[in-house]
């Protein structure tokens, strides 16, 4: 293989690994929010939030 082809393959592998890492992190984050009972963007919040209301 010539140097250019090796470079292209290396860059493509880096991009694929980065994309796969982003998707994996999104899956883990969503799973954590759902496990905590927060759901996806509960109450319109952009992060995993669980509202707790107390009687006062």
Secondary structure, 3 states (H helix, E strand, C coil): CCHHHHHHHHHHHHHHHHHHHHHHHHHHHHHHHHHCCCCCCHHHCCCCCCCCCCCC
